[in-house]
Amino acid sequence: MDNTSDTRPTRNRWQRLLKGRQKQKVDVIENVAKYDKNAIHMLHIIWKEWLVDPAEQFYYVWLQVMILPIVYNSVIIILRTCFTTIALSYLPVWLTLDYLSDLMYIVDMIITVHTGYVDQGILVKDLTQLKQRYLHSKAFLRDLASLIPTDLLYFVFGIQTPLVRINRLLRMPRLNEALDRMETRTSYPNTFRISKLMIYIFVLIHWNACLYFALSSYIGFGSDRWVYPNITNPEFASLRRQYIYCFWFSAQIFTTVGDTPLPKREDEYLFMIADLLIAVLVFASIVGNVGNVITSLRDRDNVFFPNHELVKAYLSSHQISKELRHRIDNWYQHLHINKKIIRENEILQELPLHLRTEIAVSVHLSTLSKVTIFHNCDRSLLEELVLKLTPQVFSPGEYVCKKGDVGHEMYIIKEGKLAVVADDGVTEFAVLSDGNFFGEISIINIKGNKSGNRRTANIRSIGHSDLFSLSKEALMDVLSEFPAAKRHLEEKGRQILTKMGMLEENGDGGEGEAATVETKIKKLESSLESLHTKLARLMAELESSNAKMQVRVEQLEWEVAALHTDLSKEEEDARGVQGRGEGVGGEVQLEREEAEGEEEREASDLKMKRQRQGEDVFNEGDGQSTTSTKEDVRKIEVDNCCVSKDPEFHEQNQDVRKIVREDGNDRLGKGDGAEMEPAEMSSGESEEKECELKTQKSEEKTN
């Protein structure tokens, strides 16, 4: 009884432990299930939003991976088709590689669907648009055709006919894309082009070798000297010997070298004709590509380094000394051996400005920032200056600058050593090495500099030295856009000159500036006076041309009035001719009309003459021209009224008189015409009376 009572609590305890453990397991399983569901959901979201940028490294690496299945299919399919022994000997290996390449083709299609494209400079990331674009493109049809399960034809033609997988070669454009990407990224593009050409030729020879072996098998091995020898011969029975022999035979044809056997059958002739035609194209492509590579290499050398051949021709034509020629040859040799590029600006012209700036900043900014006068300057100023730096290479013993020379540029030592020497060229005061600079004061116009802009020391290159030069013109051009930086650099230059004791402290600079400003003001005043004179002259010419135009218009008006008068006179003459037959009175009237016509013509001639005289007087600018013209007008008007007293005649000429009087009044309005009106009216009445007396006398004479 005691034993049973002792075991019950123990059993209950173990049962509770087992139940607790089971509950924990259930909780763990439930948590794992929840976690798996969340993970699957997250993976679904990530897969749905996954995008491949064609400019990123992943896309580039994937293209390189896709080269493997494409090259495998392009090489192995034809090999297994023509060399059936190879196909059957390693069949499990070939089938594994076949379906592995098909799997990579499927993955490539999925990646292509999720690959973005650039539209108007913006990367399209919408998966719906990407799917529509890919599904409606020719690339999708080509990729889909390359994955058609043509392997099912094995059941019809047999497993030894892998030619049914020939549709896998439709992925060749993907290979071209991968090779193009590699060419743009490689550091040796010319070498890559040659290698790519050799790979293409290798694949072509490989295909031709396989076709040659298949044709030999069709004709019969060893049937003649042209086909492959009899495979029953142990020497030509091995698979390695079969492929190498066929490849060698095909390479002989395509390279047009070697002595190939002459064909005997029509099939052999046709095969040789096709191979020779292809060989011509292959030879031309090899020569052309190699020639392009050599030309590009020569162009690159001409851009990187100066043309040594032209310089040599120039030196020989001018009979330069051997010592100087030797120095020049050593300078060229140093450039080529150590790959020194001194034409950076010309090379970088192929890039846009912002990329050139970034390259120059990454290469030269650290060197330029070491210059003392450029410390604490704006980065934008330094970025402008790095584009102005010019690399220079100096030979051993060559002077960079001499004491007393006018300084047009400053120098920054990139590599090498330079010595500050005395005038004798032997004594060395100091040695400058990498990162040092000199000549910075000479390119800044600092007033009070005792040495002016001249060099204060002799600097000579100990060995071959690489320097950067910054010209004075380039610095001033940049500082014109940064006035604050210009003042900062001038102040730093003054501080350096003060420490060296080379700065004169006096007020001449201020007086000189004041005198310069005064001179500029005087020049401006003189130029302003000349402009005023020119303006007055132009205004006078404008008024004169306006006056001439008015006189011309008045002259045209007078001519029109005279034309109307002549027309009216012709009508009167016609009426007089009709009334001549009435008697002597009619004849007298006709004679009188003729006399009046002559007087009218004389009056019109006199009018034109006086009009010309008035125009001449007006052009001379005399103030009396208006008065004389008006008097002439009144005389002509009186003469016209004396010509005939016919009421119809006066009515016709009334408009002409009105125009003349209005014109006269306008002219007199400019002066004192208002005071002359009574006198003009009285003189007009007296002239009318004189006209009446003249007409009476003429009637008496005719009677």
C-alpha positions in Angstrom: 0.0 0.0 0.0 2.8 2.3 0.8 4.5 1.6 -2.5 1.5 2.4 -4.5 0.9 5.6 -2.6 4.5 6.6 -3.3 4.4 5.9 -7.0 1.2 7.9 -7.7 2.7 11.3 -7.0 5.7 10.4 -9.1 3.6 9.2 -12.0 1.4 12.4 -11.8 4.5 14.5 -11.8 5.9 12.8 -14.9 2.5 13.1 -16.6 2.4 16.8 -15.9 6.0 17.1 -17.3 5.0 15.2 -20.5 1.9 17.3 -21.0 3.9 20.5 -20.5 6.6 19.4 -23.0 3.9 18.5 -25.5 2.3 21.9 -25.1 5.6 23.6 -25.7 6.1 21.5 -28.8 2.7 22.5 -30.1 3.4 26.2 -29.4 6.8 25.9 -31.2 5.1 24.3 -34.1 2.4 26.9 -34.2 5.0 29.7 -34.0 7.1 28.1 -36.8 4.0 27.8 -38.9 3.2 31.5 -38.4 6.8 32.4 -39.1 6.7 30.4 -42.3 3.5 32.0 -43.4 4.9 35.5 -42.7 8.2 34.6 -44.4 6.3 33.3 -47.5 4.2 36.4 -47.5 7.3 38.6 -47.3 9.0 36.7 -50.0 5.9 37.1 -52.2 6.0 40.8 -51.6 9.7 41.0 -52.3 9.4 38.9 -55.4 6.5 41.1 -56.7 8.5 44.3 -56.2 11.9 42.9 -57.3 13.5 45.0 -60.1 16.8 44.6 -61.9 18.6 47.8 -62.9 20.4 47.2 -66.3 23.2 49.5 -65.1 23.9 47.6 -61.9 26.6 44.9 -61.3 24.1 42.1 -60.9 22.8 42.4 -64.5 26.3 42.6 -65.8 27.4 39.4 -63.9 24.3 37.6 -65.0 25.1 38.3 -68.7 28.5 36.8 -68.2 26.9 33.7 -66.7 24.6 33.4 -69.7 27.6 33.1 -72.0 28.2 29.6 -70.7 24.9 27.9 -71.8 24.9 29.8 -75.1 28.5 28.8 -76.0 27.8 25.2 -74.8 24.8 24.8 -77.2 26.6 26.5 -80.1 29.6 24.2 -79.8 28.3 20.8 -78.4 25.1 20.4 -80.5 26.9 20.2 -83.8 29.7 18.2 -82.2 27.3 15.5 -80.9 25.3 15.5 -84.2 28.4 14.8 -86.4 30.5 12.7 -84.0 27.9 10.2 -82.9 30.5 8.2 -81.0 31.2 11.2 -78.7 27.4 11.7 -78.2 26.8 8.2 -77.1 29.9 7.8 -75.0 29.1 10.7 -72.7 25.3 10.7 -73.0 24.5 11.2 -69.3 26.8 14.2 -69.1 25.3 15.8 -72.2 21.7 15.4 -71.1 22.5 16.9 -67.7 24.2 19.9 -69.3 21.4 20.2 -71.8 18.6 20.6 -69.2 20.8 22.7 -66.9 21.2 25.2 -69.8 17.5 25.1 -70.4 16.9 25.9 -66.7 19.3 28.9 -67.1 17.3 30.0 -70.2 14.1 30.0 -68.1 15.8 32.0 -65.3 17.0 34.4 -67.9 13.5 35.0 -69.1 12.3 35.7 -65.6 15.2 38.2 -65.0 14.4 39.9 -68.3 10.8 40.4 -67.3 12.0 42.1 -64.1 14.6 44.2 -65.9 13.8 47.9 -66.0 14.3 50.2 -69.0 15.0 53.9 -69.4 12.2 56.0 -70.8 12.9 59.7 -71.2 15.9 59.4 -68.9 13.9 57.8 -66.0 14.1 54.1 -65.1 10.7 52.4 -65.4 10.0 50.3 -62.3 6.4 49.3 -62.8 6.2 45.6 -63.2 3.0 45.7 -65.2 4.7 48.0 -67.8 7.8 45.8 -67.9 5.7 42.7 -68.5 3.7 44.3 -71.3 6.8 45.7 -73.0 8.6 42.3 -72.9 5.6 40.2 -73.9 5.0 42.4 -76.9 8.6 42.4 -78.1 10.4 40.2 -80.6 12.9 39.2 -77.9 10.1 37.3 -76.1 9.1 35.4 -79.2 12.8 34.5 -79.8 13.3 33.4 -76.2 10.1 31.4 -76.2 11.1 29.7 -79.5 14.4 28.8 -78.0 12.6 26.9 -75.2 10.2 24.8 -77.3 10.6 21.2 -76.1 12.0 19.8 -79.3 13.7 17.1 -77.2 10.5 15.1 -77.6 11.7 14.4 -81.2 14.2 12.1 -79.6 11.4 9.5 -79.6 11.1 9.8 -83.4 14.8 10.2 -84.5 16.6 8.6 -81.6 18.8 9.9 -78.8 21.8 10.1 -81.1 20.3 13.1 -83.0 20.8 16.1 -80.8 20.3 18.3 -83.8 16.7 18.6 -82.7 17.9 21.1 -80.1 19.1 23.5 -82.8 16.5 26.1 -81.7 18.6 26.7 -78.6 20.9 28.8 -80.8 18.2 31.5 -81.0 19.7 33.0 -77.8 22.8 34.3 -79.7 21.7 38.0 -79.4 22.1 37.6 -75.6 25.7 36.6 -76.2 26.4 39.7 -78.3 24.9 41.9 -75.6 27.2 40.3 -73.0 30.3 40.8 -75.1 29.4 44.4 -75.8 29.0 45.1 -72.1 32.4 43.4 -71.5 34.1 45.6 -74.2 32.8 48.8 -72.6 34.1 47.8 -69.2 37.4 46.2 -70.0 40.6 48.2 -69.6 42.0 46.7 -72.8 39.3 47.1 -75.5 41.6 46.4 -78.4 42.9 43.1 -76.9 39.3 42.1 -76.2 38.3 42.8 -79.8 41.1 40.6 -81.1 40.1 37.8 -78.6 36.5 38.0 -79.6 37.4 37.8 -83.3 39.5 34.7 -82.6 36.7 33.0 -80.7 34.3 33.6 -83.6 36.8 32.1 -86.0 37.3 29.1 -83.7 33.6 28.4 -83.6 33.4 28.7 -87.4 36.3 26.3 -87.9 34.7 23.9 -85.3 31.4 23.8 -87.2 33.2 23.3 -90.5 35.3 20.4 -89.0 32.1 18.7 -87.8 30.5 19.1 -91.2 33.6 17.7 -92.9 33.6 14.6 -90.7 29.8 14.1 -91.4 30.4 14.5 -95.1 33.3 12.0 -95.0 31.1 9.5 -93.1 28.4 10.0 -95.8 30.8 9.5 -98.7 32.8 6.8 -97.0 35.9 7.0 -94.8 39.1 6.4 -96.8 37.2 6.3 -100.2 39.7 8.9 -101.5 42.5 11.2 -100.3 40.1 14.1 -99.7 37.8 12.5 -97.1 38.8 11.4 -93.6 40.9 8.2 -93.6 39.5 4.8 -92.8 38.6 4.6 -89.1 39.4 0.9 -89.1 43.0 2.0 -89.1 44.1 2.2 -85.5 46.0 5.4 -86.1 42.7 7.2 -87.1 40.3 5.3 -84.9 40.5 7.3 -81.6 38.0 10.1 -81.0 40.7 12.6 -80.2 42.5 11.9 -83.5 39.2 12.3 -85.4 38.4 15.7 -84.1 41.9 17.1 -84.2 42.4 15.9 -87.8 39.1 17.5 -89.0 39.8 20.7 -87.2 43.3 20.9 -88.8 41.8 20.3 -92.2 39.2 23.0 -91.8 41.8 25.5 -90.4 43.9 24.9 -93.5 41.0 25.8 -95.8 39.9 28.9 -93.9 43.4 30.3 -93.5 44.2 29.6 -97.1 47.5 28.0 -96.1 48.8 24.5 -96.4 48.4 21.9 -99.2 44.9 20.3 -99.0 44.1 17.3 -101.1 42.1 17.9 -104.3 38.4 16.9 -104.2 37.2 14.0 -106.4 33.4 14.0 -106.2 30.8 16.7 -106.8 29.9 16.8 -103.1 33.5 17.4 -102.3 33.8 20.2 -104.8 30.7 22.0 -103.6 32.0 21.8 -100.0 35.4 23.2 -101.0 33.8 26.0 -103.0 31.6 27.0 -100.0 34.6 26.8 -97.7 36.8 28.9 -100.0 34.1 31.6 -100.2 33.8 31.7 -96.4 37.6 31.7 -96.2 37.8 34.9 -98.2 35.4 36.6 -95.8 37.3 35.3 -92.8 40.6 36.5 -94.1 39.1 39.9 -94.9 37.6 40.2 -91.5 40.8 39.2 -89.8 42.9 41.7 -91.8 40.3 44.4 -91.3 39.9 44.0 -87.6 43.6 43.7 -87.0 44.2 46.8 -89.1 41.5 48.7 -87.1 43.1 47.6 -83.9 46.6 48.7 -85.0 45.2 52.1 -86.3 43.4 52.7 -83.0 46.6 51.9 -81.1 48.5 54.3 -83.2 45.9 57.0 -82.8 46.0 56.4 -79.0 49.7 56.8 -78.9 49.5 60.0 -81.0 47.0 61.4 -78.5 48.9 60.3 -75.4 52.4 61.2 -76.6 53.7 63.7 -79.2 54.5 62.5 -82.6 58.2 61.7 -82.5 58.6 61.0 -86.3 57.5 64.6 -87.2 59.9 66.1 -84.6 62.8 63.9 -85.9 62.1 65.0 -89.5 62.1 68.6 -88.4 65.4 68.3 -86.5 67.1 66.5 -89.4 65.9 69.1 -91.9 67.3 72.0 -89.8 70.5 70.3 -88.9 70.1 70.5 -85.2 73.2 69.5 -83.1 73.6 65.9 -81.9 73.6 66.9 -78.2 70.2 68.5 -78.5 68.9 65.6 -80.5 70.1 63.2 -77.8 68.3 65.2 -75.1 65.1 65.2 -77.2 65.4 61.4 -77.8 65.9 60.8 -74.1 62.8 62.9 -73.3 60.6 60.9 -75.7 62.1 57.6 -74.3 61.2 58.7 -70.8 57.6 59.5 -71.8 57.0 56.1 -73.5 58.8 53.9 -71.0 57.1 55.5 -67.9 53.8 56.2 -69.7 53.9 59.9 -69.0 50.8 61.6 -70.5 51.2 65.3 -71.1 48.1 65.8 -73.2 45.4 65.2 -70.6 43.1 68.0 -71.7 43.0 66.7 -75.3 42.2 63.2 -74.1 39.5 64.3 -71.7 37.8 66.4 -74.4 35.8 63.3 -75.3 33.9 63.6 -72.0 31.4 66.1 -70.9 32.5 69.0 -68.7 31.2 67.7 -65.4 32.9 64.3 -65.9 36.2 66.1 -66.8 35.9 68.1 -63.7 35.4 65.1 -61.5 38.3 63.3 -63.1 40.6 66.3 -62.7 39.5 66.8 -59.1 40.2 63.2 -58.2 43.6 63.3 -59.9 44.9 66.8 -59.1 42.9 68.4 -56.3 45.0 66.9 -53.5 48.1 68.3 -55.2 46.6 71.8 -55.8 45.4 72.1 -52.2 49.0 71.8 -50.9 49.8 75.2 -52.3 49.9 77.7 -49.5 48.0 80.6 -51.2 45.1 78.2 -52.0 44.6 77.1 -48.4 41.0 77.8 -47.2 39.8 78.7 -50.7 36.4 77.7 -51.9 36.2 74.2 -53.3 34.5 75.5 -56.4 37.5 77.7 -57.1 39.9 74.8 -56.8 37.6 72.7 -59.1 37.9 75.4 -61.7 41.6 75.6 -61.4 42.3 71.9 -61.7 41.0 72.0 -65.3 43.7 74.6 -66.0 46.6 72.6 -64.8 49.0 71.5 -67.5 51.5 68.6 -67.0 55.1 69.1 -68.0 58.1 66.9 -67.9 61.7 68.3 -67.5 64.8 66.4 -68.3 67.9 66.1 -66.0 69.9 69.4 -65.8 67.1 71.4 -67.5 66.2 74.8 -65.9 62.6 75.2 -65.0 63.1 78.9 -64.4 66.0 81.4 -64.1 66.5 84.4 -61.9 65.2 87.6 -63.4 62.8 85.9 -65.9 59.3 87.2 -66.0 57.0 84.7 -64.3 54.0 83.6 -66.4 53.1 80.5 -64.5 53.5 78.7 -61.2 54.7 75.1 -60.7 53.6 72.2 -58.5 56.0 69.3 -58.2 54.2 66.0 -58.8 57.2 63.7 -58.9 60.9 64.2 -59.0 63.5 66.5 -57.4 64.5 70.1 -58.3 67.4 72.1 -56.9 67.5 75.8 -56.1 71.0 76.8 -57.4 73.1 79.9 -57.5 74.0 81.9 -60.6 77.1 79.7 -61.1 74.8 76.6 -61.5 76.8 74.6 -59.0 76.0 75.8 -55.5 72.7 74.3 -54.3 70.7 76.2 -51.7 67.8 73.8 -51.3 66.2 70.7 -52.9 62.5 70.6 -53.7 60.6 67.3 -53.8 57.1 65.9 -54.3 54.4 68.3 -53.1 56.5 71.4 -53.2 55.6 74.4 -55.3 57.2 77.7 -56.5 56.4 80.7 -58.6 53.0 81.4 -57.0 53.8 85.0 -56.1 54.8 85.9 -59.7 51.4 85.1 -61.1 49.5 87.4 -58.7 49.8 91.2 -59.3 50.6 92.4 -55.8 51.3 96.1 -55.6 54.5 96.9 -53.7 56.3 93.7 -54.7 60.0 94.7 -55.0 60.8 92.0 -57.5 57.8 92.8 -59.6 56.7 89.6 -61.5 60.2 88.4 -62.0 61.8 85.1 -60.7 64.0 85.4 -57.7 65.8 82.1 -57.9 67.3 79.6 -60.4 65.5 76.2 -60.2 67.0 73.2 -62.1 65.7 69.6 -62.5 68.1 67.0 -60.9 66.5 64.1 -62.7 63.3 63.6 -64.8 60.7 65.7 -63.0 56.9 65.8 -63.5 55.4 69.1 -62.8 52.0 70.8 -63.1 52.0 74.4 -64.4 49.2 76.9 -63.8 49.4 80.0 -66.1 48.8 83.5 -65.0 46.1 84.0 -67.6 44.2 80.9 -66.5 44.3 82.0 -62.9 43.1 85.6 -63.7 40.3 84.1 -65.8 39.1 82.0 -62.9 39.5 84.8 -60.3 37.4 87.2 -62.4 34.4 85.1 -61.3 35.5 84.9 -57.7 36.3 88.5 -56.5 36.3 87.4 -52.8 38.9 84.7 -53.5 41.0 87.2 -55.5 41.2 89.5 -52.5 42.0 86.6 -50.3 44.8 85.4 -52.5 46.2 88.9 -52.8 46.2 89.3 -49.0 48.0 85.9 -48.6 50.5 87.0 -51.1 51.2 90.2 -49.2 51.7 88.2 -46.0 54.2 86.0 -47.7 56.1 88.9 -49.2 56.1 90.7 -45.9 57.7 87.7 -44.2 60.3 87.6 -47.0 60.9 91.4 -46.8 59.9 91.9 -50.4 56.9 94.2 -49.9 57.1 98.0 -50.0 54.8 99.7 -47.5 53.8 103.1 -48.9 50.8 105.0 -50.1 51.8 105.2 -53.7 49.4 102.4 -54.4 46.4 104.5 -53.2 47.5 107.6 -55.1 48.0 105.5 -58.2 44.5 104.1 -57.9 43.1 107.6 -57.5 45.0 108.8 -60.5 43.7 105.9 -62.5 40.1 106.6 -61.5 40.5 110.3 -62.4 41.9 109.4 -65.8 39.0 107.0 -66.5 36.5 109.8 -65.5 38.1 112.2 -68.0 38.0 109.6 -70.7 34.3 109.1 -70.0 33.6 112.8 -70.1 35.4 113.3 -73.5 33.6 110.3 -75.0 30.2 111.7 -73.7 30.9 115.1 -75.4 31.7 113.4 -78.7 28.5 111.4 -78.4 26.5 114.6 -77.9 28.1 116.1 -81.0 27.3 113.1 -83.1 23.7 113.2 -81.8 23.3 116.9 -82.8 24.7 116.2 -86.2 22.2 113.3 -86.7 19.3 115.5 -85.6 20.3 118.2 -88.1 20.5 115.7 -90.9 17.1 114.4 -89.9 15.5 117.8 -90.1 17.1 118.6 -93.4 15.9 115.4 -95.0 12.4 116.1 -93.6 12.4 119.6 -95.1 13.5 118.3 -98.5 10.7 115.7 -98.4 8.1 118.4 -97.7 9.3 120.5 -100.6 9.2 117.5 -102.9 5.6 116.9 -101.9 4.6 120.5 -102.6 6.2 120.3 -106.0 4.2 117.2 -106.9 1.0 119.0 -105.8 1.8 122.0 -108.2 2.4 119.6 -111.0 -0.9 117.9 -110.5 -2.6 121.3 -110.4 -0.9 122.4 -113.7 -2.0 119.1 -115.3 -5.7 119.8 -114.4 -5.3 123.4 -115.9 -4.0 122.0 -119.2 -6.9 119.6 -119.5 -9.4 122.4 -119.0 -7.7 124.5 -121.6 -7.9 121.7 -124.2 -11.6 121.5 -123.6 -12.0 125.2 -124.2 -10.0 124.9 -127.4 -12.4 122.2 -128.6 -15.4 124.5 -128.0 -13.8 127.4 -129.9 -13.2 125.2 -132.9 -16.9 124.3 -133.0 -18.0 128.0 -132.9 -15.7 129.4 -135.6 -18.2 129.1 -138.3 -20.5 131.6 -136.7 -18.7 134.8 -137.9 -16.0 137.2 -137.2 -16.8 137.3 -133.6 -16.0 133.7 -133.4 -12.6 134.2 -135.0 -11.8 137.0 -132.6 -12.8 134.8 -129.7 -10.6 132.0 -131.0 -7.6 134.3 -131.3 -8.2 135.6 -127.9 -8.3 132.0 -126.5 -5.1 131.1 -128.3 -3.4 134.2 -126.8 -4.7 133.2 -123.3 -3.4 129.7 -123.8 0.1 131.0 -124.6 0.0 133.3 -121.6 -1.2 130.4 -119.4 1.7 128.2 -120.6 4.2 131.0 -119.9 2.6 131.4 -116.5 3.0 127.7 -115.8 6.7 127.7 -116.9 7.3 130.7 -114.7 5.6 128.9 -111.8 7.9 125.8 -112.2 11.0 128.0 -112.4 10.1 129.9 -109.3 9.2 126.7 -107.5 12.8 125.3 -108.2 14.3 128.6 -107.0 12.2 128.3 -103.8 13.4 124.8 -103.2 17.0 125.8 -103.6 16.6 128.7 -101.2 14.9 126.4 -98.7 17.8 123.9 -98.9 20.2 126.6 -98.0 18.5 127.1 -94.7 17.7 130.8 -95.2 14.7 132.1 -93.2 13.4 134.2 -96.2 12.7 131.1 -98.3 9.2 130.8 -97.0 8.4 134.5 -97.8 9.8 134.3 -101.3 7.9 131.1 -102.0 4.7 132.7 -100.8 5.2 135.8 -103.1 5.8 133.5 -106.1 2.6 131.6 -105.3 0.7 134.9 -105.2 2.1 136.0 -108.6 1.3 132.7 -110.2 -2.2 132.9 -108.8 -2.7 136.4 -110.3 -1.3 135.3 -113.6 -3.8 132.4 -113.6 -6.7 134.7 -112.8 -5.7 137.0 -115.7 -5.6 134.2 -118.2 -9.3 134.0 -118.6 -12.4 135.5 -116.9 -14.6 132.6 -117.9 -16.7 131.6 -114.8 -16.2 127.9 -115.6 -12.4 128.4 -115.8 -12.4 130.1 -112.4 -14.5 127.4 -110.9 -12.1 124.7 -112.1 -9.1 126.6 -110.7 -10.7 127.5 -107.4 -9.5 124.2 -105.8 -5.9 124.9 -106.9 -6.0 128.4 -105.4 -7.4 127.0 -102.2 -4.5 124.5 -102.0 -1.9 127.2 -102.7 -3.4 129.6 -100.1 -3.6 126.9 -97.4 0.0 126.0 -98.1 1.1 129.6 -98.0 -0.8 130.1 -94.7 0.8 127.0 -93.2 4.2 128.3 -94.2 3.5 131.8 -92.9 2.2 130.3 -89.7 5.7 129.3 -88.9 6.8 132.9 -89.0 5.1 136.3 -89.1 2.4 135.5 -91.7 -0.4 136.9 -89.6 1.0 140.4 -89.8 1.3 140.2 -93.7 -2.3 139.2 -94.5 -3.7 142.8 -95.0 -0.8 143.7 -97.3 -1.3 140.5 -99.2 -4.9 141.3 -99.8 -4.3 144.8 -101.0 -1.6 143.8 -103.4 -3.8 141.0 -104.8 -6.6 143.6 -105.5 -4.2 145.9 -107.4 -2.9 143.0 -109.4 -6.5 142.1 -110.4 -7.1 145.6 -111.6 -4.0 145.5 -113.7 -5.1 142.2 -115.2 -8.4 143.7 -116.2 -6.7 146.7 -117.9 -4.5 144.3 -119.8 -7.4 142.3 -121.1 -9.3 145.4 -122.2 -6.2 146.6 -124.2 -5.9 143.2 -125.8 -9.6 143.3 -126.9 -9.2 146.7 -128.4 -6.2 145.5 -130.5 -8.1 142.5 -131.8 -11.0 144.7 -132.8 
